[in-house]
Amino acid sequence: MATGSDNSRSDFSDTNNSVKTLIHRELITEFFIRKDTDFKRLSEFRHRGWITNKEKADAYFDAQRKRADFANAKTQNIFFKMMVQIAEEMHLASNIFYVQKKNRVDFRILDICMAPGGYTAAVLKFLPFAKCFCLTLPLEKGGHDILIDKSRLEGLKLLDITLLIKEYSDKLVPHNYPGKSDFSNLRPFHCHKFDLIFCDGMVLRTHSRPEWREDTEATRLLLSQLILSMQRLRSGGTIVILLHKVENWESILTIKAFSAFSDIQLFKPVKKHNTRSSFYMIAKNIDIHCEAAQNALHDWRDTWWEVTFGGEKGFGEKKNPDKDVVLKTLEEFGDQLIQMAKPIWKIQADALAMTDYAGGGL
């Protein structure tokens, strides 16, 4: 869980977009507005929240960020319990904690970006026999306190998962990269295979990192989780991934990729974080050995290298898709994605309708 994220206003603004980024986002937005009434309604509330009532929205999100960044013990515990409740709601919607009796002897879960530990706590509540392994950012680097009893964990590593070079590439860190010494050759829990993996990482404002990583950090974090989870998953297992905005290009590509080698369901809590763009992709019965899965993994590894070490300066570069690629993807996958996304868009639109800054109770 990442309560102090940079994404609390991502529904309404993105001031660092290039012209090309705006063009591909406009194409996607226009497609979904034309095709779906729930998305059209959500877009209207977003416009009202950020454009029409900008000052009111700013005040709301500023207060929200301060609560997250400077959370006391009581607030941290509230966040922790909320994540347990989200996991419970997720289970009711998708049965993620169902385990056949024959598989209970060695059922393993990996919680990536675990702190404060709400998902792992929920696992142990439903599956007390589960062997839980966790990765999370250390406190001294801006991570969260771990509130779960550590004695119940089989393994815990405190590290920045985006710096595990051996996981994401066979190449060496370029000799002229200014943060070369930050990378690690560790491959945490590489001898284990997991049945259920949570990828709950979000970019944290409290995370101390070099300035040159800012523009690509969210992409690097998502790719790191995707690669790491696929390289640790037992075939037939389940991955739960936190994403933002179904209509974001990276979300579309992630959902499309997994739909080729797993059973996909999108989930958003009805009450928790319901005004935010965040949602979860639940991928079950993942065939990690099939060609589609291996091709996706290969593409993610190549893209991780590009956003980490690519570009003119070698600090990482995030490339935007060509118009033809976007249009082809929407033509091939857009209607299928809408059917999955409709409940997500409706939950957020209904929640925004009840806010002062976006809906005024409409």
QUIURFEN-V413390 format. One record per residue. N is the residue number from 1. RES is the residue in three letters. PHI is phi in degrees with one decimal (* if undefined). PSI is psi as a letter, one per 40 degrees, with the letter a starting at -180 (none if undefined). OMEGA is omega in whole degrees, -180 to 180 (none if undefined). Layout:
n;res;phi;psi;omega
N;RES;PHI;PSI;OMEGA
N;RES;PHI;PSI;OMEGA
//
This chain:
n;res;phi;psi;omega
1;MET;*;i;179
2;ALA;-134.1;g;-175
3;THR;-76.1;d;-179
4;GLY;-95.9;g;-174
5;SER;-91.8;i;176
6;ASP;-86.6;e;-168
7;ASN;-104.3;e;-174
8;SER;-68.5;e;176
9;ARG;-118.0;e;-173
10;SER;-66.8;e;176
11;ASP;-68.3;d;-167
12;PHE;-112.2;e;-175
13;SER;-155.7;i;170
14;ASP;-156.2;g;-170
15;THR;-78.3;e;-175
16;ASN;-101.9;e;-178
17;ASN;-69.2;h;168
18;SER;-80.2;i;178
19;VAL;-58.9;d;-179
20;LYS;-63.6;d;178
21;THR;-61.8;d;180
22;LEU;-61.0;d;-180
23;ILE;-63.1;d;-178
24;HIS;-71.3;d;176
25;ARG;-69.0;d;178
26;GLU;-64.0;d;178
27;LEU;-59.9;d;-179
28;ILE;-66.2;d;-179
29;THR;-60.6;d;180
30;GLU;-61.7;d;179
31;PHE;-61.6;d;-176
32;PHE;-73.3;d;176
33;ILE;-62.8;d;-179
34;ARG;-67.8;d;-171
35;LYS;-96.2;d;-169
36;ASP;-140.1;h;-178
37;THR;-72.3;d;178
38;ASP;-65.2;d;178
39;PHE;-68.2;d;178
40;LYS;-61.2;d;178
41;ARG;-63.8;d;178
42;LEU;-61.1;d;-180
43;SER;-62.2;d;178
44;GLU;-66.2;d;178
45;PHE;-67.0;d;178
46;ARG;-62.3;d;179
47;HIS;-62.4;d;179
48;ARG;-64.2;d;-177
49;GLY;-70.9;d;-176
50;TRP;-101.0;d;-178
51;ILE;-89.7;d;-174
52;THR;-71.4;d;-176
53;ASN;-114.5;f;-173
54;LYS;-56.2;d;-177
55;GLU;-63.4;d;180
56;LYS;-66.4;d;178
57;ALA;-66.4;d;178
58;ASP;-57.5;d;-178
59;ALA;-63.2;d;-179
60;TYR;-63.2;d;-176
61;PHE;-73.7;d;175
62;ASP;-62.0;d;179
63;ALA;-65.1;d;179
64;GLN;-64.6;d;179
65;ARG;-64.6;d;180
66;LYS;-63.5;d;178
67;ARG;-62.5;d;-179
68;ALA;-74.2;d;-175
69;ASP;-73.5;d;-176
70;PHE;-120.3;f;-177
71;ALA;-67.6;h;174
72;ASN;-85.2;a;-176
73;ALA;-59.9;d;-179
74;LYS;-65.9;d;-180
75;THR;-65.7;d;178
76;GLN;-60.2;d;180
77;ASN;-67.2;d;177
78;ILE;-63.9;d;177
79;PHE;-59.4;d;-179
80;PHE;-60.5;d;-180
81;LYS;-64.0;d;179
82;MET;-63.0;d;179
83;MET;-67.2;d;175
84;VAL;-61.6;d;-180
85;GLN;-65.8;d;177
86;ILE;-62.5;d;179
87;ALA;-62.7;d;179
88;GLU;-64.7;d;178
89;GLU;-64.8;d;178
90;MET;-62.4;d;179
91;HIS;-64.3;d;178
92;LEU;-62.0;d;-178
93;ALA;-83.2;d;-171
94;SER;-135.4;e;176
95;ASN;62.3;f;-175
96;ILE;-69.6;e;-178
97;PHE;-98.0;e;177
98;TYR;-77.6;h;179
99;VAL;-134.0;h;176
100;GLN;-63.0;i;-175
101;LYS;-55.7;d;-177
102;LYS;-67.1;e;-177
103;ASN;-99.2;e;-174
104;ARG;-78.5;e;-176
105;VAL;-64.7;d;-175
106;ASP;-134.2;f;-180
107;PHE;-79.2;h;-175
108;ARG;-122.3;i;175
109;ILE;-125.1;i;175
110;LEU;-122.4;h;180
111;ASP;-110.3;h;-178
112;ILE;-90.9;h;-173
113;CYS;63.2;f;-167
114;MET;-71.3;d;-169
115;ALA;-57.1;i;6
116;PRO;-81.7;e;172
117;GLY;112.6;e;-177
118;GLY;-62.2;d;180
119;TYR;-67.4;d;179
120;THR;-63.6;d;177
121;ALA;-61.3;d;179
122;ALA;-65.9;d;177
123;VAL;-57.6;d;-177
124;LEU;-68.4;d;176
125;LYS;-70.6;d;-179
126;PHE;-83.9;d;-174
127;LEU;-129.3;g;-176
128;PRO;-60.9;e;179
129;PHE;-85.6;e;-175
130;ALA;-67.1;i;175
131;LYS;-97.1;h;-171
132;CYS;-106.3;h;177
133;PHE;-120.7;i;-173
134;CYS;-138.7;i;173
135;LEU;-124.8;h;179
136;THR;-158.8;i;-179
137;LEU;-71.5;h;-180
138;PRO;-66.3;i;-179
139;LEU;-57.1;d;-176
140;GLU;-66.8;e;176
141;LYS;-103.4;e;178
142;GLY;103.1;e;179
143;GLY;-75.9;i;-178
144;HIS;-94.0;i;172
145;ASP;-64.6;i;175
146;ILE;-92.1;h;-175
147;LEU;-102.1;e;177
148;ILE;-82.4;i;177
149;ASP;-65.6;h;-176
150;LYS;-64.9;d;-179
151;SER;-67.7;e;180
152;ARG;-88.3;e;-179
153;LEU;-94.7;i;175
154;GLU;-78.2;d;-179
155;GLY;-159.0;i;179
156;LEU;-144.9;h;177
157;LYS;-123.5;h;178
158;LEU;-101.5;h;-177
159;LEU;-166.0;i;174
160;ASP;-90.2;h;-173
161;ILE;-67.5;e;-178
162;THR;-75.4;e;-175
163;LEU;-109.6;e;-179
164;LEU;-88.9;g;-170
165;ILE;-56.3;d;-178
166;LYS;-69.2;d;178
167;GLU;-75.9;d;-167
168;TYR;-107.2;e;-179
169;SER;-158.2;i;173
170;ASP;-92.4;e;-179
171;LYS;-91.7;i;178
172;LEU;-86.1;i;174
173;VAL;-61.3;h;179
174;PRO;-52.6;h;-173
175;HIS;-62.9;d;-177
176;ASN;-96.0;e;179
177;TYR;-72.3;h;-173
178;PRO;-65.3;d;179
179;GLY;-106.1;f;-175
180;LYS;-56.8;d;-176
181;SER;-70.5;e;-180
182;ASP;-74.9;d;-176
183;PHE;-75.5;i;-178
184;SER;-124.2;i;175
185;ASN;-89.5;e;180
186;LEU;-62.8;i;172
187;ARG;-129.9;g;-172
188;PRO;-59.0;h;176
189;PHE;57.7;f;-175
190;HIS;-69.6;e;178
191;CYS;-87.5;e;-176
192;HIS;-107.3;i;170
193;LYS;-121.2;h;-171
194;PHE;-117.1;i;-180
195;ASP;-89.4;d;-178
196;LEU;-139.9;h;-179
197;ILE;-128.9;h;174
198;PHE;-100.9;h;174
199;CYS;-117.9;g;-171
200;ASP;-115.0;f;-175
201;GLY;-77.7;i;172
202;MET;-137.3;i;178
203;VAL;-66.0;h;-178
204;LEU;-103.5;h;173
205;ARG;-65.8;d;-177
206;THR;-79.9;e;-178
207;HIS;-79.3;h;178
208;SER;-78.6;h;-179
209;ARG;-152.8;i;-180
210;PRO;-63.0;i;-177
211;GLU;-60.0;d;-176
212;TRP;-67.8;e;179
213;ARG;-87.3;e;-170
214;GLU;-58.0;d;-173
215;ASP;-66.1;d;-176
216;THR;-110.9;e;-171
217;GLU;-61.7;d;-178
218;ALA;-62.6;d;178
219;THR;-67.3;d;179
220;ARG;-61.6;d;-179
221;LEU;-66.5;d;178
222;LEU;-61.6;d;-179
223;LEU;-62.8;d;179
224;SER;-59.5;d;179
225;GLN;-67.8;d;180
226;LEU;-61.9;d;-178
227;ILE;-65.3;d;-177
228;LEU;-60.5;d;-178
229;SER;-66.8;d;179
230;MET;-66.4;d;-180
231;GLN;-82.6;e;178
232;ARG;-115.6;e;-173
233;LEU;-79.8;i;170
234;ARG;-79.6;h;-178
235;SER;-57.3;h;-175
236;GLY;93.3;e;-177
237;GLY;-80.2;a;-175
238;THR;-124.8;h;173
239;ILE;-122.2;h;175
240;VAL;-112.5;h;-174
241;ILE;-122.9;h;174
242;LEU;-79.6;h;178
243;LEU;-128.9;i;-179
244;HIS;-135.1;h;-178
245;LYS;57.1;h;178
246;VAL;-56.2;d;-176
247;GLU;-83.0;e;172
248;ASN;-63.6;i;-178
249;TRP;-57.3;d;-180
250;GLU;-65.4;d;177
251;SER;-65.6;d;179
252;ILE;-59.0;d;-179
253;LEU;-64.2;d;-180
254;THR;-65.2;d;-179
255;ILE;-64.7;d;180
256;LYS;-61.6;d;-180
257;ALA;-61.3;d;-178
258;PHE;-66.9;d;-179
259;SER;-65.1;e;-179
260;ALA;-83.3;e;-178
261;PHE;-141.4;e;178
262;SER;-159.7;i;175
263;ASP;-96.1;h;-171
264;ILE;-104.8;h;170
265;GLN;-141.6;h;174
266;LEU;-99.9;i;-175
267;PHE;-138.5;h;173
268;LYS;-139.5;h;178
269;PRO;-59.9;i;-177
270;VAL;-71.3;d;-176
271;LYS;-115.4;d;-177
272;LYS;-80.7;h;179
273;HIS;56.0;f;-173
274;ASN;-73.1;d;177
275;THR;-85.9;e;-178
276;ARG;-87.1;i;-179
277;SER;-83.2;e;-175
278;SER;-67.6;i;175
279;PHE;-155.5;i;-178
280;TYR;-120.3;h;169
281;MET;-100.4;h;178
282;ILE;-107.1;h;-179
283;ALA;-110.6;h;-178
284;LYS;-110.4;i;176
285;ASN;51.8;f;-177
286;ILE;-73.8;h;177
287;ASP;-93.9;g;-172
288;ILE;-71.3;e;-176
289;HIS;-94.0;e;-177
290;CYS;-73.0;i;-176
291;GLU;-61.6;d;-179
292;ALA;-62.5;d;179
293;ALA;-66.7;d;-180
294;GLN;-67.7;d;176
295;ASN;-66.0;d;178
296;ALA;-62.9;d;180
297;LEU;-61.4;d;178
298;HIS;-62.3;d;179
299;ASP;-64.3;d;-180
300;TRP;-64.5;d;179
301;ARG;-65.4;d;177
302;ASP;-63.5;d;-179
303;THR;-69.3;d;177
304;TRP;-58.0;d;180
305;TRP;-62.4;d;-178
306;GLU;-65.4;d;-178
307;VAL;-79.0;e;178
308;THR;-98.9;d;-174
309;PHE;-124.5;e;-177
310;GLY;-79.5;a;178
311;GLY;85.6;i;-176
312;GLU;-61.1;d;-178
313;LYS;-89.9;e;-178
314;GLY;78.3;e;180
315;PHE;-98.5;e;-177
316;GLY;108.6;i;-179
317;GLU;-142.5;h;178
318;LYS;-105.1;h;-177
319;LYS;-91.4;i;179
320;ASN;-93.0;i;-176
321;PRO;-73.8;i;174
322;ASP;-72.2;i;-179
323;LYS;-55.7;d;-177
324;ASP;-63.7;d;179
325;VAL;-66.4;d;179
326;VAL;-62.6;d;-178
327;LEU;-62.9;d;179
328;LYS;-65.8;d;179
329;THR;-63.2;d;179
330;LEU;-65.8;d;179
331;GLU;-64.9;d;-176
332;GLU;-81.4;d;-169
333;PHE;-126.0;e;-173
334;GLY;-58.6;d;-178
335;ASP;-65.1;d;178
336;GLN;-64.0;d;180
337;LEU;-66.1;d;180
338;ILE;-58.7;d;-180
339;GLN;-61.7;d;177
340;MET;-75.3;d;-171
341;ALA;-86.7;d;-174
342;LYS;-51.4;d;179
343;PRO;-63.3;d;179
344;ILE;-66.3;d;-180
345;TRP;-63.2;d;-179
346;LYS;-66.3;d;179
347;ILE;-59.7;d;-178
348;GLN;-69.4;d;180
349;ALA;-62.5;d;179
350;ASP;-60.9;d;-180
351;ALA;-69.8;d;179
352;LEU;-64.8;d;179
353;ALA;-60.7;d;-177
354;MET;-94.0;e;-180
355;THR;-92.2;i;177
356;ASP;-69.7;d;-173
357;TYR;-80.1;d;-176
358;ALA;-116.1;d;-173
359;GLY;-124.4;d;-178
360;GLY;62.8;f;178
361;GLY;83.1;e;-180
362;LEU;-69.0;none;none
//
